[in-house]
Protein backbone atom coordinates (compact mmCIF):
# COMPACT_ATOMS: atom_id res chain seq x y z
CA UNK A 1 0.00 0.00 0.00
CA UNK A 2 1.49 3.32 -1.07
CA UNK A 3 1.76 6.43 1.10
CA UNK A 4 -0.87 8.07 -1.08
CA UNK A 5 -3.34 5.26 -0.34
CA UNK A 6 -2.71 5.65 3.38
CA UNK A 7 -3.06 9.44 3.55
CA UNK A 8 -5.83 10.13 1.03
CA UNK A 9 -9.13 8.82 2.34
CA UNK A 10 -11.34 6.90 -0.04
CA UNK A 11 -14.31 7.35 2.29
CA UNK A 12 -17.07 9.41 0.66
CA UNK A 13 -15.05 9.49 -2.54
CA UNK A 14 -18.26 10.12 -4.50
CA UNK A 15 -18.02 13.71 -3.16
CA UNK A 16 -14.44 14.21 -4.36
CA UNK A 17 -12.70 14.97 -7.62
CA UNK A 18 -9.69 12.70 -8.20
CA UNK A 19 -7.68 15.72 -9.35
CA UNK A 20 -7.66 17.04 -5.77
CA UNK A 21 -6.34 13.77 -4.28
CA UNK A 22 -2.75 14.91 -4.88
CA UNK A 23 -3.50 18.25 -3.22
CA UNK A 24 -4.93 16.41 -0.21
CA UNK A 25 -1.81 14.23 -0.09
CA UNK A 26 0.51 17.26 -0.19
CA UNK A 27 -1.52 19.05 2.49
CA UNK A 28 -1.47 15.96 4.72
CA UNK A 29 2.32 15.72 4.38
CA UNK A 30 2.67 19.43 5.16
CA UNK A 31 0.49 18.97 8.26
CA UNK A 32 2.67 16.09 9.40
CA UNK A 33 5.85 18.10 8.92
CA UNK A 34 4.34 21.09 10.74
CA UNK A 35 3.20 18.95 13.69
CA UNK A 36 6.61 17.26 13.89
CA UNK A 37 8.35 20.65 13.74
CA UNK A 38 6.02 22.01 16.41
CA UNK A 39 6.79 19.08 18.73
CA UNK A 40 10.51 19.41 18.08
CA UNK A 41 10.54 23.16 18.74
CA UNK A 42 8.56 22.78 21.98
CA UNK A 43 11.01 20.11 23.14
CA UNK A 44 14.00 22.29 22.22
CA UNK A 45 12.41 25.26 24.00
CA UNK A 46 11.93 23.22 27.19
CA UNK A 47 15.48 21.83 27.06
CA UNK A 48 17.13 25.21 26.42
CA UNK A 49 15.15 26.85 29.22
CA UNK A 50 15.96 24.00 31.61
CA UNK A 51 19.71 24.30 31.01
CA UNK A 52 19.51 28.07 31.50
CA UNK A 53 20.19 29.17 27.91
CA UNK A 54 16.75 29.84 26.37
CA UNK A 55 16.41 30.42 22.64
CA UNK A 56 13.73 33.10 22.64
CA UNK A 57 13.15 32.84 18.89
CA UNK A 58 11.89 29.26 19.39
CA UNK A 59 8.61 30.64 20.73
CA UNK A 60 8.07 32.41 17.40
CA UNK A 61 8.84 29.23 15.48
CA UNK A 62 6.54 27.19 17.71
CA UNK A 63 3.59 29.56 17.36
CA UNK A 64 4.06 29.81 13.58
CA UNK A 65 4.18 26.03 13.13
CA UNK A 66 1.15 25.59 15.39
CA UNK A 67 -0.98 28.21 13.62
CA UNK A 68 -0.07 26.94 10.15
CA UNK A 69 -0.82 23.34 11.17
CA UNK A 70 -4.24 24.35 12.53
CA UNK A 71 -5.35 26.21 9.41
CA UNK A 72 -3.94 23.73 6.88
CA UNK A 73 -5.42 20.92 8.98
CA UNK A 74 -8.84 22.61 8.90
CA UNK A 75 -8.69 22.71 5.10
CA UNK A 76 -7.68 19.04 4.85
CA UNK A 77 -10.35 18.04 7.37
CA UNK A 78 -12.91 19.83 5.22
CA UNK A 79 -11.94 17.74 2.20
CA UNK A 80 -12.01 14.58 4.27
CA UNK A 81 -15.42 15.57 5.66
CA UNK A 82 -14.03 15.27 9.18
CA UNK A 83 -14.49 18.84 10.31
CA UNK A 84 -16.98 21.71 10.28
CA UNK A 85 -19.95 19.51 9.38
CA UNK A 86 -22.91 18.37 11.44
CA UNK A 87 -22.91 14.88 9.99
CA UNK A 88 -25.00 13.28 12.74
CA UNK A 89 -28.02 15.32 11.69
CA UNK A 90 -27.71 14.70 7.96
CA UNK A 91 -26.74 11.02 8.18
CA UNK A 92 -29.99 10.27 9.99
CA UNK A 93 -31.93 11.48 6.93
CA UNK A 94 -32.49 10.16 3.43
CA UNK A 95 -33.74 11.53 0.12
CA UNK A 96 -34.75 15.16 -0.32
CA UNK A 97 -34.51 16.16 3.37
CA UNK A 98 -30.91 14.93 3.46
CA UNK A 99 -30.07 16.75 0.24
CA UNK A 100 -31.47 20.01 1.64
CA UNK A 101 -29.64 19.67 4.98
CA UNK A 102 -26.34 18.74 3.27
CA UNK A 103 -26.60 21.75 0.96
CA UNK A 104 -27.43 24.11 3.84
CA UNK A 105 -24.51 22.78 5.92
CA UNK A 106 -22.09 23.31 3.05
CA UNK A 107 -23.44 26.80 2.33
CA UNK A 108 -22.75 27.69 5.97
CA UNK A 109 -19.22 26.28 5.67
CA UNK A 110 -18.79 28.27 2.46
CA UNK A 111 -19.80 31.40 4.41
CA UNK A 112 -17.17 30.58 7.05
CA UNK A 113 -14.60 30.10 4.28
CA UNK A 114 -15.41 33.51 2.78
CA UNK A 115 -15.07 35.11 6.24
CA UNK A 116 -11.66 33.45 6.61
CA UNK A 117 -10.64 34.79 3.21
CA UNK A 118 -11.92 38.33 3.71
CA UNK A 119 -11.08 38.96 7.36
CA UNK A 120 -7.90 36.90 7.16
CA UNK A 121 -6.72 39.06 4.28
CA UNK A 122 -7.57 42.25 6.20
CA UNK A 123 -5.64 40.99 9.24
CA UNK A 124 -2.76 40.00 6.98
CA UNK A 125 -2.56 43.57 5.60
CA UNK A 126 -2.79 45.09 9.09
CA UNK A 127 -0.12 42.69 10.30
CA UNK A 128 2.60 44.64 8.53
CA UNK A 129 2.23 47.32 11.20
CA UNK A 130 3.04 44.99 14.11
CA UNK A 131 6.21 43.01 14.66
CA UNK A 132 7.11 39.84 16.50
CA UNK A 133 9.83 39.93 19.10
CA UNK A 134 12.73 39.22 19.19
CA UNK A 135 13.04 38.74 15.40
CA UNK A 136 11.18 41.84 14.25
CA UNK A 137 9.26 39.80 11.67
CA UNK A 138 5.91 41.38 10.69
CA UNK A 139 3.05 39.57 12.40
CA UNK A 140 1.52 39.31 8.93
CA UNK A 141 3.66 36.19 8.55
CA UNK A 142 1.29 34.48 11.01
CA UNK A 143 -1.85 35.77 9.32
CA UNK A 144 -0.88 34.75 5.78
CA UNK A 145 -2.21 31.22 6.23
CA UNK A 146 -5.73 32.33 7.21
CA UNK A 147 -6.96 33.50 3.77
CA UNK A 148 -5.14 30.59 2.11
CA UNK A 149 -6.97 28.18 4.41
CA UNK A 150 -10.24 29.92 3.55
CA UNK A 151 -9.55 29.47 -0.16
CA UNK A 152 -8.85 25.76 0.30
CA UNK A 153 -11.93 25.27 2.50
CA UNK A 154 -14.08 27.05 -0.11
CA UNK A 155 -12.57 24.94 -2.90
CA UNK A 156 -13.21 21.67 -1.08
CA UNK A 157 -16.72 22.74 -0.06
CA UNK A 158 -17.63 23.63 -3.66
CA UNK A 159 -16.20 20.25 -4.70
CA UNK A 160 -18.51 18.49 -2.25
CA UNK A 161 -21.51 20.63 -3.16
CA UNK A 162 -21.16 19.98 -6.89
CA UNK A 163 -20.52 16.26 -6.47
CA UNK A 164 -23.19 15.87 -3.79
CA UNK A 165 -25.84 17.51 -5.94
CA UNK A 166 -24.68 15.54 -8.97
CA UNK A 167 -24.14 12.13 -7.33
CA UNK A 168 -26.19 12.41 -4.15
CA UNK A 169 -24.84 12.76 -0.63
CA UNK A 170 -26.33 9.49 0.62
CA UNK A 171 -23.94 6.71 -0.40
CA UNK A 172 -23.43 3.76 1.92
CA UNK A 173 -19.80 3.33 2.79
CA UNK A 174 -18.22 -0.10 2.49
CA UNK A 175 -17.19 -1.54 5.85
CA UNK A 176 -13.64 -0.60 6.76
CA UNK A 177 -11.25 -3.48 7.06
CA UNK A 178 -8.28 -3.49 9.37
CA UNK A 179 -5.32 -2.71 7.10
CA UNK A 180 -3.02 -5.03 9.02
CA UNK A 181 -5.38 -8.01 9.00
CA UNK A 182 -5.82 -10.11 5.86
CA UNK A 183 -9.38 -10.88 4.72
CA UNK A 184 -11.15 -13.68 6.62
CA UNK A 185 -10.75 -16.15 3.72
CA UNK A 186 -6.94 -16.01 3.82
CA UNK A 187 -6.69 -16.12 7.63
CA UNK A 188 -8.56 -19.42 7.83
CA UNK A 189 -6.27 -20.93 5.18
CA UNK A 190 -9.05 -21.25 2.61
ChimeraX attribute file (.defattr): number of C-alpha atoms within 10 A of each C-alpha:
attribute: neighborCount
match mode: 1-to-1
recipient: residues
	/A:1	6
	/A:2	6
	/A:3	9
	/A:4	15
	/A:5	11
	/A:6	11
	/A:7	15
	/A:8	20
	/A:9	15
	/A:10	13
	/A:11	14
	/A:12	18
	/A:13	16
	/A:14	17
	/A:15	25
	/A:16	22
	/A:17	13
	/A:18	10
	/A:19	8
	/A:20	15
	/A:21	19
	/A:22	12
	/A:23	14
	/A:24	21
	/A:25	19
	/A:26	16
	/A:27	18
	/A:28	21
	/A:29	15
	/A:30	16
	/A:31	21
	/A:32	14
	/A:33	14
	/A:34	22
	/A:35	18
	/A:36	14
	/A:37	17
	/A:38	22
	/A:39	15
	/A:40	13
	/A:41	19
	/A:42	17
	/A:43	14
	/A:44	16
	/A:45	19
	/A:46	15
	/A:47	14
	/A:48	15
	/A:49	13
	/A:50	10
	/A:51	8
	/A:52	9
	/A:53	10
	/A:54	15
	/A:55	13
	/A:56	14
	/A:57	13
	/A:58	19
	/A:59	17
	/A:60	17
	/A:61	14
	/A:62	21
	/A:63	15
	/A:64	19
	/A:65	21
	/A:66	18
	/A:67	17
	/A:68	21
	/A:69	24
	/A:70	18
	/A:71	20
	/A:72	23
	/A:73	20
	/A:74	19
	/A:75	28
	/A:76	25
	/A:77	18
	/A:78	21
	/A:79	26
	/A:80	19
	/A:81	19
	/A:82	12
	/A:83	15
	/A:84	16
	/A:85	16
	/A:86	14
	/A:87	14
	/A:88	8
	/A:89	11
	/A:90	18
	/A:91	14
	/A:92	9
	/A:93	14
	/A:94	12
	/A:95	10
	/A:96	10
	/A:97	12
	/A:98	18
	/A:99	19
	/A:100	12
	/A:101	17
	/A:102	25
	/A:103	19
	/A:104	13
	/A:105	19
	/A:106	20
	/A:107	16
	/A:108	14
	/A:109	21
	/A:110	21
	/A:111	14
	/A:112	16
	/A:113	24
	/A:114	17
	/A:115	15
	/A:116	22
	/A:117	22
	/A:118	16
	/A:119	15
	/A:120	22
	/A:121	20
	/A:122	14
	/A:123	19
	/A:124	21
	/A:125	14
	/A:126	14
	/A:127	19
	/A:128	14
	/A:129	10
	/A:130	12
	/A:131	14
	/A:132	15
	/A:133	13
	/A:134	11
	/A:135	10
	/A:136	9
	/A:137	15
	/A:138	17
	/A:139	20
	/A:140	21
	/A:141	14
	/A:142	20
	/A:143	23
	/A:144	17
	/A:145	23
	/A:146	24
	/A:147	23
	/A:148	19
	/A:149	23
	/A:150	28
	/A:151	19
	/A:152	21
	/A:153	28
	/A:154	25
	/A:155	18
	/A:156	26
	/A:157	26
	/A:158	18
	/A:159	16
	/A:160	27
	/A:161	24
	/A:162	16
	/A:163	17
	/A:164	20
	/A:165	14
	/A:166	11
	/A:167	13
	/A:168	18
	/A:169	22
	/A:170	17
	/A:171	14
	/A:172	8
	/A:173	10
	/A:174	8
	/A:175	6
	/A:176	7
	/A:177	9
	/A:178	8
	/A:179	9
	/A:180	6
	/A:181	9
	/A:182	11
	/A:183	11
	/A:184	9
	/A:185	8
	/A:186	9
	/A:187	9
	/A:188	8
	/A:189	6
	/A:190	6
